[in-house]
């Protein structure tokens, strides 16, 4: 690969990471909300929407960061500590914030409003992630009484041409999943806010802290479980096999065969709710999410690591492995110069 091609690949990789960084999007959305709020006379719908989505971006980035921490218990302690502190801070601001900010100039109060409203969806997502972690811990304790589930394993193909792995997967693109999550946060965030405003007398009697907990239990948790249940209804039986010179992907009754030399992009993530395979090339564009599908009894909702022979085969076919911050993610791409 030439130096110019290498520079192009590096710039493309860096640009993709920046575009996918929720912290950057959260900061841009909150900055736009602040400017819009300062320019207007009151809080209108669009800056309010920007605050909700921007706050969710920060909460999403924080939860993902704690999940990547090593050892895992450090991430749990940090997650729980921030969730408690943030919830207490929101309750304190709701109770005493207006009096504390009364003497400050308008720009400072506008900034405080942006931060306060953005903190609500951020705290909601952080608490939802914490509840998910607690549920996972309880599930693991119960699992100790049962045989430990194992990751699906590679099996030799009957044809002798490579190996394959079977798993339940949900045909779903990550941008569609992210868009659905954002839409849910916005819609139900607005709905929760409307309920709080409509029942302001009840809210005042209950107090801010209990109100936040009730909103989470009554709205956030049911929405989360309904959303995952709807996704799991789309689960298909999937088979991914790497032959000597081609990739074979079977989804339900449909099979796609992609020669390695025609493969343009491959993403293989083994763990978390986002465990998946993404394939692009030769007219095929698939994304199969295994992490959100309900696994068969005795198996985990994960994918096994790629065999070493696959790395060699893809490299011989002209593909380049991209570096990733996550150890459970493998990405192969083909630059335009290699096509």
N, C-alpha and C positions, 0 to 999 in steps of 0.2 A: 504493500500500500504506500502511495506517495505521501510526502509531507502535507501537501495541500488537502489530499483526501482525508488524512488523519486529523488535520485541523478542523475540517468540515464535520467529521464524525464527532469530535470532541465538542464543538459548538452546538451541534444538534442535541447531543446528550445533555449538556448543561442547560440549554434552552428548554428541553422537555422537563427537566427536573424543576426548573423555576416555574414553569407553567403549572405543574402539578403540585406545587408547594402551597398548602392551605394557609400558612402564615402570611405569605405575600398577598394572597387574595383577601384574607381577613383584614390586613392593614389597609389595603386599597379601598375596600368597601367601607370601612369605618372612617377613613379620611374623606371619602366622597360624602358620607352621611354628615360628617361634621361641617364640611364646607356648605352643603345644602342647608343644614340647619341654621348656620350663621347667616346665610343669605336670605332666609325666609323669616317670617314673623312668628310662625308657630311650627309645631311638629306635624308634617304632612305624611301621607302614606308611603311615598317612595323612600325618603330617608329612614323611616321606621323599618321598612323592609330591608334596606341595606344594613341597618344595625343588627337585625335578627340574623341575617345570613352571615355577616361578618363575625358576629359573636360565635355562631356555630362553627365557623372555620377555625377559630382559635381553640375551641373545645375539642374539635375533631383532631387537630394537630397535637394537642396535649395528650389525649388518650392514646393515640398511636405512639407517641414518644415514650410513654410509660410502658407500653406493651413491648417495646424494643429494648428496655433496660435489662442489663445483666449485672448481678443476679436478679431473677424475676421478683423476689420479695421487696427489693428496693423500689421497683416500679409500683408495687401494690401499696407500700407505705406512702410514697409520694402521691399516688392517686387519691388515696383515702384522705390524706392530710389536706391537699388542695381542695377536695370536694367539701370537706367540713368547713375550712376557712372561708372558701368562696360563698358557701351557703350562709354562713354567719355574717359575712360582709354585706351580702345583698339584704339580709334581714335588717341589719343595722342601718344601712343607707335608706331603706324604705321607712324606717321608724324616725330617724333623726337627720337624714340627709338634707331635707328641705330647709330646716333651721340652720344647719351648718353652712350651707351655700348661700343663704340669703344676702350676706354682705359682700359677696364676690361679684365682679363684673359679669356682664352677659356672656362673653366668650368662654369664661371659665365654667359658668353654669351650663352652657350648651355642651361643652366637652364632657362635663360630668353626666349629663343626660345620655349622651352617646354611649359612654362607658357603662352606665347603669343598665340601659336597655340591652346592650350587647352582652352583658354578663349573664343575663337570664337564660338565653338559649345555650350559652357556653356551659353554664352550671348544669343545665338540664341534661346536656349530652354527657358531661363528666359524671354526673350521678347515674345516668343510665348505664354508662360503661362500668361504673363501680358495682351496680346491681348485677350486671352481667358477670362480673368477676366473682362476686359472692355466690351467685347461682352456680358458676362453674366449680367453685371450691366445694359446695355442697354436693354437686353431682359427682365429683371425684371421690368424696368420702363414701357415697353410696356405691360407687363403682368398685371400691376395695372389696366389697362383699361378692362381686362378680368377677369373672375372668377379665383381665385387662384388655381392652380393645386394642387392636394393632392396626398399623397403617397398611393399606392395600399394597400388595406385592407384585413385582413384575413376574410375568409368566412367559415361558417360551412359546412362540407361535407354533401352531400345528404345522405350518409350512416350513418351519425351521429358519425362516427369514426374519431374524430379530426377535424382540420380545414386546409384550403389551401389558397394559394394566386396565382392569375394569373398575369403574367407580360410578356412583350416581352423581350427575351434574346438572346444573341449571343453565340453559343457554341464555346468557345475560352479559351484556357489555358493561364494563366498569363505569363508563361515562353515563350509561342509563341508570345504573345502581346509584351512583353519586347524585345524579339529577333527581331521582326519586326520593333520596334521603333529604336533599335540600328542599324539595317541594313539601315533604311531610313536615319538616321543621318549620317552614314558613307558614303553611296552612294551619297546622295545629298550634303553632306559636301564636298566630293571630287569633285563633279560636280561644285559646287559653286566656289571652289578654282580654278578649271581649267578655269572656265569662267573669273574669276578675272585676272588670269595670261594671258589668251588669249587676253583680252581686257585691258591690262595694261595702254595703252595710255588714254583710256576713263576713267579708274579708277583714274588716276592721275589728270585729268581735273575735275572730279566730287568731288574728295576728299574722304577720308576714311569714314567719318560719313555718307554721302549720299549713298555711295556704300553699306555699311552695311544695311541701311534701304531698299534700292532697292533689295538687295539679299533676305532679309526677306519677302518683299512683292511679289517679282516675283517667288521665289522658296519655301520658308518655308510655307507661308500661303496656296498656292494652294496644296502643298503636304499634309498638314494637313487635309484640307477639302476633298481631294480625298481619303485619307486613311480612314477617318471616314465614308465616303459615301460607300466605298467598304465593310467595316465591317458591316454597317447597312443592306446591301443587304443580309447578312446571318442571319438576325433576324428570330427567330422562336417564335411561341406562346408557352409559358411555364406555367406549373402548378406544384407547389410544395406543397405537403400536408403532414402534420405530423399526423399520426394516433396514436392509443394508444400504438402500439408495432412496427410500421414500418414507413418508409419514402417512399413516392410515388412521383416520379419525371416524369413528362410528357413533352417531347420535340417534338413538332409537332404531329406526329402520334404514336410516340414510348413512351411507359411507362415502367419505371423501379421501381421495388419494392424491398426495402432493409430493412430487419428486423433490428431493433435497435441493437440487439445483434451481428449482422454481420457488422455493420457500423464501419469503421476504422478511418475516418476523416471527419469532417464537418466544412466548413468555411462559415460564413454568414456575409457579409458586406452590410450595409444598404445604404451608401451614397457615393458620388463622382463618377468620371468616372469609378472607379474600383468596384462599387457596384456589388456584385455577390454572387453566391452560388457554392461551390466546394464540391463534394461528392465522397468519395472513400469507397469501401467495397462491398463484395459479388459479385465480378466480375464487378462492375460498377465503372467507373472513369469519372466523368462529371465535367465540369466547365461552368457555364452559366453567362455571363456578362450582367447585366441589365443596368449599368451606361452609356454604349455607344450606347445602342439601342434607337431607336426613340419611345418614349412612346405614348400611345393613348391620344387623346385630353382630357384635364382635369386631367391627371395624370402626376406624375414626374417619371424620370428615376431612381427610388430608390426601395428599398425593405423595408417592415415594420420590426420593431424589432421582434425577436422571442418571441412567447408567453411564459409566465413563466412555463406553464405546460410542455413545450418541454424541458426546462432545467431539470426539475425533472425526466421526462421519460428517457432522455439520461443518467443521473447520475445513475438511477436504472438499466440501461442496461450495466453499467460498464465503461462508458466513463468519461473522465476528461476534465474540461474546462481549457484551457490555458489562462494565463494572456496576455493582449495586451495593447500596448501603445495607440492604437486608441479606442475611446469609441464606434465607430460605427462598430467594428469588433468583432465577436464572433467565437471562435475556440474550437471545441471539438475533442479530439483525444483518441485513445485507445492504451495503451502501450502494448508491446509484452507480458508482464506478465498477462494482462487482456484478451488477445485474447483466 
